[in-house]
Amino acid sequence: MTAALFFADNDQFFSTSAMRARVKKAVAAAPLIRRAAGGDRRAVEALHAGFWPFVEEFERAIDRHQLPRQPLQRRFRDAPDGARVNDVLRTLARHVLHMKNEEGSHAQVWRKHMRDLGSDRLAGASPLGGVARLIALANDDDLPRFFALLAATELIAEELSACLVGHADFVSLFPRGRWTWGDIHLASHHGPSHLQIDLDLARAYSSDDAVAAARVEDTLAQVLAAFRDAADEVEASFAAPSGDLRTAPAAI
């Protein structure tokens, strides 16, 4: 264990650079995201309205899940520093609380963007198929899979933010030219990041490292498939392409 995490080698163990490359490719390939990056207002409104059910439910799901100590004590009882389970959990809790105090509610920020765009008028419909699958994954009671879902979702949030905040045509649609939700997900943190914590807990709550690796890989594949489907469904339902786009799709 490190002072802040259960494992010191998560980046290498999970090959996070390779996972990030997969997510970046999936985000950049989505026509909805390419249109949004190019400043197509209908696509930007659709992105916010269509994914709102997941953004809202995702935050609720995080609040509902607890961190039981017993599975961790069993996992690390034979480790030289196994007695430090409580110390690591307390340290992680402090980091998460600090980030929450700094960032506020991600769902509330997303909702404000919807109001700024006027896309809140589009919200309220039942979630589309891909979005509904993402919601179902977020409500999984299996802790290793839940934290794997958090890690995959964080990767998508970070890569979506990196893809969009650099495009002037996109950010110009928001007050003061800032997409705050994206800025939050690109901000650096003192201590471990959301992604590092999620991967650490996905591994810690698994029965062994092989199970953790398989669970994260499987969950990432499911999340990416659901995201691709959701992006296409949101575009078709809220912003079907036409010949009078404000700009051509951006190269991202």
Solvent accessible surface area in square Angstrom, and as a share of the most:
residue,aa,sasa,rsa
1,M,54,0.24
2,T,44,0.26
3,A,82,0.64
4,A,20,0.16
5,L,24,0.12
6,F,3,0.01
7,F,27,0.11
8,A,85,0.66
9,D,63,0.33
10,N,9,0.04
11,D,65,0.34
12,Q,136,0.61
13,F,62,0.26
14,F,15,0.06
15,S,56,0.36
16,T,16,0.09
17,S,91,0.59
18,A,55,0.43
19,M,13,0.06
20,R,78,0.29
21,A,60,0.47
22,R,91,0.33
23,V,0,0.00
24,K,123,0.52
25,K,156,0.66
26,A,6,0.05
27,V,1,0.01
28,A,21,0.16
29,A,66,0.51
30,A,7,0.05
31,P,65,0.41
32,L,0,0.00
33,I,0,0.00
34,R,77,0.28
35,R,9,0.03
36,A,0,0.00
37,A,1,0.00
38,G,4,0.04
39,G,0,0.00
40,D,5,0.03
41,R,95,0.35
42,R,93,0.34
43,A,0,0.00
44,V,0,0.00
45,E,14,0.06
46,A,0,0.00
47,L,1,0.01
48,H,0,0.00
49,A,3,0.02
50,G,4,0.04
51,F,13,0.06
52,W,22,0.08
53,P,25,0.16
54,F,16,0.07
55,V,18,0.10
56,E,50,0.22
57,E,28,0.13
58,F,38,0.16
59,E,48,0.21
60,R,126,0.46
61,A,0,0.00
62,I,74,0.37
63,D,87,0.45
64,R,129,0.47
65,H,35,0.15
66,Q,130,0.58
67,L,69,0.34
68,P,50,0.32
69,R,101,0.37
70,Q,110,0.49
71,P,38,0.24
72,L,0,0.00
73,Q,79,0.35
74,R,140,0.51
75,R,63,0.23
76,F,14,0.06
77,R,171,0.62
78,D,133,0.69
79,A,35,0.27
80,P,146,0.92
81,D,42,0.22
82,G,13,0.13
83,A,103,0.80
84,R,72,0.26
85,V,3,0.02
86,N,52,0.27
87,D,66,0.34
88,V,0,0.00
89,L,8,0.04
90,R,117,0.43
91,T,23,0.13
92,L,3,0.02
93,A,59,0.46
94,R,148,0.54
95,H,33,0.15
96,V,65,0.38
97,L,106,0.53
98,H,91,0.41
99,M,3,0.01
100,K,110,0.46
101,N,110,0.57
102,E,108,0.48
103,E,23,0.10
104,G,36,0.35
105,S,24,0.16
106,H,41,0.18
107,A,10,0.08
108,Q,129,0.58
109,V,26,0.15
110,W,4,0.01
111,R,87,0.32
112,K,91,0.39
113,H,6,0.03
114,M,0,0.00
115,R,140,0.51
116,D,52,0.27
117,L,5,0.03
118,G,26,0.25
119,S,0,0.00
120,D,51,0.26
121,R,157,0.57
122,L,52,0.26
123,A,27,0.21
124,G,77,0.74
125,A,66,0.51
126,S,94,0.60
127,P,56,0.35
128,L,48,0.24
129,G,41,0.40
130,G,0,0.00
131,V,0,0.00
132,A,42,0.33
133,R,104,0.38
134,L,6,0.03
135,I,30,0.15
136,A,66,0.51
137,L,22,0.11
138,A,0,0.00
139,N,54,0.28
140,D,40,0.21
141,D,126,0.65
142,D,59,0.31
143,L,26,0.13
144,P,18,0.11
145,R,45,0.17
146,F,3,0.01
147,F,11,0.04
148,A,2,0.01
149,L,0,0.00
150,L,14,0.07
151,A,2,0.02
152,A,3,0.03
153,T,17,0.10
154,E,21,0.09
155,L,1,0.00
156,I,17,0.09
157,A,7,0.05
158,E,23,0.10
159,E,15,0.07
160,L,8,0.04
161,S,0,0.00
162,A,55,0.42
163,C,21,0.13
164,L,0,0.00
165,V,38,0.22
166,G,69,0.67
167,H,45,0.20
168,A,74,0.57
169,D,61,0.31
170,F,0,0.00
171,V,24,0.14
172,S,65,0.42
173,L,26,0.13
174,F,7,0.03
175,P,55,0.34
176,R,209,0.76
177,G,34,0.32
178,R,130,0.48
179,W,1,0.00
180,T,51,0.30
181,W,21,0.07
182,G,0,0.00
183,D,44,0.23
184,I,20,0.10
185,H,18,0.08
186,L,80,0.40
187,A,54,0.42
188,S,108,0.69
189,H,44,0.20
190,H,159,0.71
191,G,40,0.38
192,P,11,0.07
193,S,30,0.19
194,H,43,0.19
195,L,13,0.06
196,Q,65,0.29
197,I,8,0.04
198,D,14,0.07
199,L,1,0.01
200,D,0,0.00
201,L,6,0.03
202,A,1,0.01
203,R,13,0.05
204,A,0,0.00
205,Y,19,0.07
206,S,3,0.02
207,S,89,0.58
208,D,64,0.33
209,D,46,0.24
210,A,76,0.59
211,V,54,0.31
212,A,0,0.00
213,A,40,0.31
214,A,63,0.49
215,R,57,0.21
216,V,6,0.03
217,E,88,0.39
218,D,61,0.32
219,T,0,0.00
220,L,2,0.01
221,A,43,0.33
222,Q,70,0.31
223,V,1,0.00
224,L,6,0.03
225,A,35,0.27
226,A,1,0.00
227,F,7,0.03
228,R,112,0.41
229,D,57,0.29
230,A,0,0.00
231,A,0,0.00
232,D,75,0.39
233,E,57,0.26
234,V,0,0.00
235,E,15,0.07
236,A,72,0.56
237,S,68,0.44
238,F,54,0.23
239,A,1,0.00
240,A,53,0.41
241,P,87,0.54
242,S,52,0.34
243,G,89,0.86
244,D,116,0.60
245,L,51,0.25
246,R,127,0.46
247,T,42,0.25
248,A,79,0.61
249,P,70,0.44
250,A,15,0.12
251,A,93,0.72
252,I,64,0.33
